Amino acid sequence: MRKVMKQLILAALCLTSGLLASCGQKQPTHKAVNAKPALMWFDAEANFARFSHKDSIDFYLKKIKSLGFTHAVVDVRPITGEVLFASQYAPRMEEWKGARRGDFDYLGYFIEQGHKLGLEIHASLNIFCAGHNYFDRGMVYSGHPEWASVVYNPERGLIPITEEKDKYGAMINPLNEEYREHILNVLKELVGKYPALDGLMLDRVRYDGISADFSDLSRREFEKYIHAKVERFPEDILSWRKEAGKRPVPEYGKWAKKWFEWRTKNITDFMALMRKEVKAVNPKISFGTYTGAWYPSYFEVGVNFASREYDPSRDFDWATPEYMNYGYAELIDLYATGNYYTDITIEEYKKNYNVIWNETDSQAQQGTWYCVEGSCQHLRRILKENQFMGGILVDQFYDHPEKLTATIAENLKDADGLMVFDIVHIITKNLWKEVEAGMKQGGNLPQEDQ
């Protein structure tokens, strides 16, 4: 008993005098943490079954908070055009692959629980998409086929995108006025319904690709823009060079550069309109967007996410001198971009010299843009003083999980923050240790001194 009492007295003395180390108990010391914004994305469809239960939301919000994440991006309008909240404008997603939605306010619960933990909650919505072509499901399949974009297929000519089944997203013509009114109503409704929501993260604010949109509406509006008739449509804009056994290659007609300029004006103008409308409802809402980082080919989807202080015509032959007038970086409060590359450093890229073919590309790409370090360097140049979150596509690293750690660390080092897409991939492959290691190396978690 006396021995026990001596141990207790000694421990108390050590605690009060701050002499734990000298009493033989090693205390970990920590390096300084330089934490940056870190966003974890919760895709609607992939996570539908799991997060239809409150306890799952509780568990994984606490999990990401413990790993140094600062934001949860909650997808509430997947590509079908259905929404994950009660809406008077859009159908609610009641089930996905047999799983039924939970009987609670999905986004409201994310906001409530996330704020308790000190997390920001941002809602993601797919803007110019309203159907899933793999399942023939969504608004373009159940009442609004006229919304579907018209694509210029190399083999079949001009067809609705719903007939192009190798594309999973049924993209919309960004000029369709009925649809534009619809999506603006959904955005304003959402922001008004959830005043505590921290921000929006808009996805697919773009054309489907270089083959869209070649509808009669687009032709008419383009002719107004150029004050001239397009005599051969679409060949005076775009045609396809086909060789046996090879993928068709786009060839540009005499109006191609003005077409690319006009398309990016359409997207930037609508981005400005969306910002104006949602800020009118809630001036404090963060207005954010996600795009792919591959700027050298992103003109193919009608998007110029650069600063208006940057002139792409000096670097790229597809840009007119006027193209720079339609950069939208200055419209965005929180910008996330997809550094979706398996080569992390420029040195590594130069060793492998991988050919990259991103989802929206019509042709393969190469160059130092196509690694994480190189992408960040180029983005700094075109975005000027505007910040960006470096995005990671987790399923690219299933076979090399150690590189998931490396790309998290590199994005935190070279970008202004991190965006991880998507939590389902981490859960499925149990990649939490790799995420934790990357967050430590990147400075969002403390590291113990060895």
Secondary structure, 3 states (H helix, E strand, C coil): CHHHHHHHHHHHHHHHHCCCCCCCCCCCCECCCCCCCEEEEECCCCCCCHHHCHHHHHHHHHHHHHCCCCEEEEEEECCCCCECCCCCCCCECCEECCEECCCCCHHHHHHHHHHHCCCEEEEEEECCEEEECCCCECCCCCCCHHHECEEEECCCEEEEHHHCCCCCEEEECCCCHHHHHHHHHHHHHHHHHCCCCCEEEEECCCCCCCCECCCHHHHHHHHHHHCCCCCCCCCCCEEEECCCCCCCEEEECCCHHHHHHHHHHHHHHHHHHHHHHHHHHCCCCEEEEEEECCHHHHHHHCCCCCCCCCCHHHCCCCCCHHHHHHCCHHHCCEEEEECCCCCCCHHHHHHHCCCECCCCCCCCECCHHHCHHHHHHHHHHHHCCCCCEEEEEHHHHCCCHHHHHHHHHHHHHHCCCEEEECHHHHHHHCCHHHHHHHHHHHCCCCCECC
